[in-house]
Amino acid sequence: MVLFAQIISWINVLTNVFGRIVLAPIAVLPGWLSNTIISAVTGVFLLVIFKYTSNQRAIGKIRDNIKANLLALKLFKDSISVTLHAESQVFKGAFLLLVQGIPPMLVMILPVSLLLAQMSLWYQSRPLLPGEVAVMTVKLNGNVEGNWPIVNIEPTSAIEVTVGPVRILSRREICWEFKALENGKHHITLDVNGQQIKKELAIGYGFMRVSSARPDSNWAGILVNPAEEPFAPNSTVQSVTIDYPKRLSKTSGTDWWLIYFFIASMLFALVLRRLVKVKI
C-alpha cells in the first residue's frame, strides 16, 4: 500500500499540470458552462474507451437477442410458455450486457477518478473572501499520550490569526482560527519543532483551485487531495486541513457538481453513441 500511495503521488504530479492548464478556463467561464463542456468531452472520451475495450460484436449479438425476445413478448403474449421464456432471455441478456461492461469500467475507473479529483479542486469548495474567517487544523502523528511538538504559524500578510492555537487532546489536533486578508494564492508556513511545513491557501472571488487538505500517506487521501505533496508516514504532522466555505450551485457547487457531471456525461454519451459508432 505504501508503494501504491507513492505511485498515486507521482501520477498526481502529472495530473496537476493537466488541472492547471487544461481546466484553467473554469476560472473565467460560468460554472454551469464549464462543467457542461467537461461532461461532454468526458462522455465522448469514455465512449471511445468503451468502444476499444469492449467486445462490440458480442454486445451487438446480445442486444439483437434482447430485441428478438421483446418482439416475441408482443407477438405471443397469449402463450404463457413463450412469454416466460422470452422474459428469462431478456433478463439473461441484461445480465450479459452488464458483464460485458466490466472490462471497460475497470479501464475507465483510474482516469475518471483522477479527473474528478482535479475537478473537485475547482468546484467542491470556494476560496475565502477577504475578511472571512476559517479554521485550520493540524493533525499530529503518534498516540494521545505522546509528546506534543511546538507548532506555530509564521507571520504572513495573507492572514491574521484570531484564535489559537487550541489543542484537542483526544484527537491529537491543533486548531487556529484566522481571518483572510489578501487576494491570491498563498502559503501558510508552519514551524513544527524548527521544521517548516507549508499549506496552500486560496483567497479571492470566483473560481480558483482550492486545496482543502494536505493529506497523510494513505493512498485514498492522496487520490482525493492531489494538489499538495502528502506527508511521509513518519512525519510529525499527519495532515493539515482548512475548512473552506461551500460553493452554492446546483451545477457547479459543493457535491452538486459531481451529480451534474455524471448525469450530463451519461446523457452526452447516449446522444453521441451513434456518431462514435459504439454499442453499449
C-alpha positions in Angstrom: 0.0 0.0 0.0 2.9 2.3 0.6 4.1 1.7 -3.0 0.6 2.3 -4.3 0.4 5.6 -2.4 3.7 6.6 -3.9 2.6 5.7 -7.4 -0.5 7.9 -7.0 1.7 10.7 -5.7 3.8 10.5 -8.9 0.7 10.4 -11.1 -0.7 13.5 -9.3 2.3 15.4 -10.4 1.2 14.9 -14.0 -2.5 15.4 -13.4 -1.8 18.7 -11.5 -0.2 20.0 -14.7 -3.4 18.9 -16.5 -5.6 20.5 -13.9 -3.8 23.9 -14.0 -3.6 24.2 -17.8 -6.4 22.2 -19.4 -9.0 23.1 -16.7 -7.9 26.8 -16.5 -10.9 28.1 -18.4 -13.0 27.1 -15.4 -11.7 30.3 -13.8 -13.4 32.6 -16.4 -16.4 30.6 -17.5 -19.8 30.3 -15.7 -19.8 27.2 -13.6 -22.7 25.5 -15.4 -21.0 26.0 -18.8 -17.5 24.8 -17.7 -19.0 21.7 -16.1 -21.2 21.0 -19.1 -18.2 21.3 -21.5 -16.1 18.9 -19.4 -19.0 16.5 -19.1 -19.5 16.5 -22.9 -15.8 15.9 -23.6 -15.6 13.2 -21.0 -18.7 11.5 -22.3 -17.1 11.2 -25.8 -13.8 10.1 -24.3 -15.5 7.3 -22.3 -17.4 6.2 -25.4 -14.1 5.8 -27.3 -12.6 3.8 -24.4 -15.7 1.6 -24.2 -15.6 1.0 -28.0 -12.0 -0.3 -28.0 -12.0 -2.1 -24.6 -15.3 -4.0 -25.0 -16.4 -6.9 -27.2 -18.6 -4.9 -29.6 -19.6 -8.0 -31.6 -20.8 -9.8 -28.5 -22.7 -6.8 -27.3 -24.4 -6.5 -30.7 -25.5 -10.1 -30.6 -26.8 -9.8 -27.0 -28.8 -6.6 -28.0 -30.2 -8.3 -31.1 -31.3 -11.3 -28.9 -33.0 -8.9 -26.4 -34.9 -7.2 -29.3 -36.0 -10.5 -30.7 -37.3 -11.6 -27.3 -39.1 -8.3 -26.7 -40.8 -8.8 -30.1 -41.8 -12.3 -29.1 -43.4 -10.9 -25.9 -45.6 -8.7 -28.1 -46.4 -11.4 -30.8 -47.0 -14.3 -28.4 -48.4 -12.6 -25.4 -51.2 -15.2 -25.1 -48.7 -18.1 -24.7 -47.5 -18.4 -21.1 -44.6 -20.7 -22.0 -43.3 -18.3 -24.8 -43.7 -15.3 -22.5 -41.8 -16.9 -19.7 -39.0 -18.0 -21.9 -38.8 -14.6 -23.6 -38.7 -12.8 -20.3 -36.0 -15.0 -19.0 -33.9 -14.4 -22.1 -34.4 -10.6 -21.7 -33.1 -10.8 -18.1 -30.3 -13.0 -19.2 -29.3 -10.5 -21.9 -29.4 -7.6 -19.5 -27.1 -9.5 -17.2 -24.7 -10.4 -20.0 -24.6 -6.7 -21.1 -23.6 -5.9 -17.5 -20.8 -8.5 -17.6 -19.6 -7.1 -20.9 -19.3 -3.7 -19.4 -17.0 -4.7 -16.6 -13.7 -4.7 -18.5 -14.2 -1.1 -19.9 -15.3 0.0 -16.4 -12.0 -1.3 -15.0 -10.1 0.6 -17.6 -12.1 3.8 -17.0 -12.0 3.9 -13.2 -8.5 5.3 -12.8 -8.6 8.2 -15.4 -12.1 9.1 -14.2 -11.0 9.2 -10.6 -8.0 11.4 -11.4 -10.3 13.7 -13.4 -12.8 14.0 -10.6 -10.0 14.8 -8.1 -8.9 17.6 -10.3 -12.4 18.9 -10.9 -13.0 18.9 -7.1 -10.3 21.4 -6.6 -12.3 23.9 -8.7 -15.9 23.0 -7.7 -16.0 21.4 -4.3 -15.2 24.5 -2.2 -14.8 28.2 -2.9 -11.9 30.3 -1.9 -12.1 32.5 1.2 -13.2 36.1 0.7 -11.1 38.9 2.2 -12.3 39.5 5.7 -13.7 35.9 6.0 -12.6 33.6 8.8 -11.8 30.0 8.7 -10.3 27.2 10.8 -7.0 25.4 10.0 -6.4 22.0 11.7 -3.1 20.3 12.1 -3.4 16.5 12.8 -0.4 15.1 14.5 1.1 11.6 14.3 1.6 9.5 17.4 -0.7 8.4 20.3 -2.7 10.7 22.6 -0.2 10.2 25.5 2.8 11.1 23.3 4.8 14.3 23.5 3.4 17.3 21.7 5.6 19.3 19.3 5.8 23.1 19.4 3.8 24.3 16.4 3.5 28.0 15.4 2.2 29.8 12.4 4.9 32.1 10.9 3.8 35.7 10.3 2.3 36.5 6.9 0.4 39.4 5.3 -2.1 36.9 3.9 -3.9 36.1 7.1 -4.4 37.3 10.7 -4.7 34.7 13.4 -7.7 35.5 15.6 -7.9 32.4 17.9 -5.4 29.7 18.7 -3.5 27.5 18.9 -6.2 25.3 20.5 -5.2 21.7 21.3 -7.8 18.9 21.1 -6.1 16.3 23.2 -8.4 13.4 22.4 -7.8 13.7 18.7 -4.2 15.0 18.8 -5.1 18.1 16.8 -4.1 21.8 16.9 -6.5 24.4 15.6 -6.3 28.0 14.6 -9.0 30.5 13.5 -7.7 33.1 11.1 -9.0 35.9 9.0 -8.2 36.1 5.3 -6.6 39.4 4.2 -5.1 39.4 0.7 -6.5 38.1 -2.6 -4.4 35.5 -4.3 -2.8 32.1 -3.9 -0.6 32.0 -0.8 1.1 29.5 1.5 0.7 29.3 5.3 4.0 28.3 6.8 4.0 26.2 10.0 7.0 25.9 12.2 7.0 22.4 13.8 9.9 21.9 16.2 12.0 24.0 13.9 10.9 22.3 10.7 8.9 24.4 8.1 5.7 22.9 6.7 3.6 24.7 4.0 -0.1 24.6 3.3 -1.8 26.2 0.3 -4.3 29.0 0.8 -6.7 30.5 -1.7 -8.3 33.9 -1.1 -10.4 35.6 -3.8 -13.6 35.7 -5.8 -15.0 33.4 -8.5 -13.3 30.0 -9.3 -9.9 29.2 -8.0 -8.1 25.9 -7.4 -8.8 25.2 -3.7 -6.9 22.5 -1.9 -8.7 21.8 1.4 -6.2 19.4 2.7 -2.6 18.4 2.5 -3.1 14.7 3.1 -1.4 12.0 5.0 0.4 9.0 3.4 -2.9 7.0 2.9 -3.5 6.3 -0.8 -7.2 7.3 -0.6 -6.3 10.7 0.9 -3.7 11.3 -1.7 -6.1 10.4 -4.5 -8.8 12.8 -3.4 -6.4 15.6 -2.4 -4.0 15.7 -5.3 -2.8 19.4 -5.2 -0.3 19.2 -2.4 2.5 16.8 -1.5 1.4 14.2 1.1 3.2 13.9 4.4 5.5 11.0 4.9 4.4 8.1 7.2 6.9 9.1 9.8 6.2 12.8 9.7 5.4 14.6 12.9 2.4 16.1 11.1 -0.2 13.7 9.7 -2.3 16.2 7.7 -3.3 19.9 7.5 -6.8 21.0 6.6 -8.6 24.3 6.1 -12.4 24.4 6.3 -13.2 26.4 3.1 -16.8 27.5 2.6 -19.2 25.5 0.5 -19.9 26.7 -3.1 -23.6 27.2 -3.6 -24.7 26.0 -7.0 -26.8 23.1 -8.4 -24.4 22.6 -11.4 -21.0 23.6 -10.1 -21.4 23.8 -6.3 -20.3 21.6 -3.4 -21.2 17.9 -4.1 -23.8 19.0 -6.7 -21.1 19.4 -9.3 -20.5 15.7 -9.1 -24.1 14.7 -9.6 -24.4 17.2 -12.5 -21.2 15.8 -14.1 -22.3 12.2 -14.0 -25.8 12.9 -15.4 -24.6 15.3 -18.1 -21.7 13.0 -19.2 -24.1 10.0 -19.5 -26.6 12.0 -21.5 -23.9 13.2 -23.9 -22.7 9.6 -24.2 -26.1 8.3 -25.0 -26.8 11.1 -27.6 -23.4 10.7 -29.3 -23.1 6.9 -29.2 -24.3 6.6 -32.8 -21.8 9.2 -34.0 -18.9 7.4 -32.3 -20.4 4.1 -33.6 -20.3 2.3 -30.4 -22.8 -0.3 -29.0 -23.5 0.0 -25.2 
